[in-house]
Amino acid sequence: MEAPPDNDVLWARSLHFTHPDGSPGLAGVSLGVRQGEILAVAGPRGSGKTTLLRCLSGQVPLREGEVWFNSAPVHTLGPMARERLRRDRFGWIDPEPVLIPELNVWENAALPLMLRGTGRRRAKAAAREWLDRLDVGDLARRRPRALRHAERQRVAVARALAPAPTVLFADEPTAPLHRSDRSQVLRMLTAAARSHGITVVLATHDPDTAALADRTVHLLDGRRVHTLQLPEVPDTEGRAACSLSA
Ligand SMILES: Nc1ncnc2c1ncn2[C@@H]1O[C@H](COP(=O)(O)OP(=O)(O)OP(=O)(O)O)[C@@H](O)[C@H]1O
């Protein structure tokens, strides 16, 4: 088994994944993510972005391929060890806010910290700090059902950032937000990641979102594809080229 490069916090080789019903998920994806990097995983709907994030974060067992975290193999870990790794080192943001209805907002945001063993008082302070940064601090005592959809997603982002995970997996994290909120939350997320040295793997089909990342890998039909950056051409030349090919 060949070990990954030292400066990659996450490294995957030849990931293949088939869903339980036989649907193809990934067909041989390899990539490395450097410490502190914000990596966008871009591609159209159904291209395998969520599946890739789930494989990289140890949510699903791999049948073929390797995933390494900080030079230690993840693909050979059993379910309990993968769960511990996810709890202690990884954060996750879903496209839809999934909060615990019985807990209030700050308890939801503090939960991952408390599951790691942080005391209630410190966890609450950290949660409230992130809720404030995401402009939902004044809702801290409300139950999720009393919040708007976009507010619940801000709470989910605060919850993911509060424990300062080593790697944050964000699957279309701003999908439920209004367009005007989207860039503010994304900038907040990327700035927080940079200032805390959090590595981010960000699935998106939105080029504006991908533009905030340090690097983008593109998926199509469960495979990595390379996109060509065409050189900028003056508008008139572009139009001429278009009309020539028409
Ligand atoms: N639980 C599942 N069972 C069966 N097939 C699935 C399952 N989840 C995803 N798929 C299929 O796997 C392929 C990749 O899906 P995936 O959700 O990873 O893509 P995606 O790029 O994240 O798409 P989206 O942008 O819509 O979330 C698709 O063909 C999808 O229909």
The ligand as a MOL file (V3000), in Angstrom:
LIG
                    3D

  0  0  0     0  0            999 V3000
M  V30 BEGIN CTAB
M  V30 COUNTS 31 33 0 0 0
M  V30 BEGIN ATOM
M  V30 1 N -28.9560 6.4130 -2.2860 0
M  V30 2 C -28.8430 6.2380 -3.6040 0
M  V30 3 N -29.2810 5.1100 -4.1960 0
M  V30 4 C -29.1480 4.9090 -5.5190 0
M  V30 5 N -28.5820 5.7950 -6.3670 0
M  V30 6 C -28.1400 6.9390 -5.8380 0
M  V30 7 C -28.2470 7.2270 -4.4440 0
M  V30 8 N -27.6910 8.4570 -4.2240 0
M  V30 9 C -27.2830 8.8890 -5.4260 0
M  V30 10 N -27.5430 7.9960 -6.3890 0
M  V30 11 C -27.1930 8.1100 -7.8060 0
M  V30 12 O -25.7750 8.2310 -7.8730 0
M  V30 13 C -25.3890 9.1790 -8.8420 0
M  V30 14 C -24.5680 10.2800 -8.1900 0
M  V30 15 O -25.3970 10.9730 -7.2450 0
M  V30 16 P -24.8430 12.1070 -6.3060 0
M  V30 17 O -25.9610 12.4990 -5.3800 0
M  V30 18 O -23.5680 11.6760 -5.7040 0
M  V30 19 O -24.5710 13.2630 -7.3600 0
M  V30 20 P -24.4490 14.8440 -7.1280 0
M  V30 21 O -23.4680 15.3260 -8.1230 0
M  V30 22 O -24.1710 15.1210 -5.6950 0
M  V30 23 O -25.8910 15.3410 -7.5020 0
M  V30 24 P -26.7390 16.5730 -6.8760 0
M  V30 25 O -26.0620 17.8310 -7.3420 0
M  V30 26 O -28.0930 16.3830 -7.4730 0
M  V30 27 O -26.7340 16.3850 -5.3940 0
M  V30 28 C -26.6690 9.6820 -9.4590 0
M  V30 29 O -26.9120 8.9260 -10.6250 0
M  V30 30 C -27.7130 9.3820 -8.4320 0
M  V30 31 O -28.9830 9.1730 -9.0040 0
M  V30 END ATOM
M  V30 BEGIN BOND
M  V30 1 1 1 2
M  V30 2 1 2 3
M  V30 3 2 2 7
M  V30 4 2 3 4
M  V30 5 1 4 5
M  V30 6 2 5 6
M  V30 7 1 6 7
M  V30 8 1 6 10
M  V30 9 1 7 8
M  V30 10 2 8 9
M  V30 11 1 9 10
M  V30 12 1 10 11
M  V30 13 1 11 12
M  V30 14 1 11 30
M  V30 15 1 12 13
M  V30 16 1 13 14
M  V30 17 1 13 28
M  V30 18 1 14 15
M  V30 19 1 15 16
M  V30 20 2 16 17
M  V30 21 1 16 18
M  V30 22 1 16 19
M  V30 23 1 19 20
M  V30 24 2 20 21
M  V30 25 1 20 22
M  V30 26 1 20 23
M  V30 27 1 23 24
M  V30 28 2 24 25
M  V30 29 1 24 26
M  V30 30 1 24 27
M  V30 31 1 28 29
M  V30 32 1 28 30
M  V30 33 1 30 31
M  V30 END BOND
M  V30 END CTAB
M  END
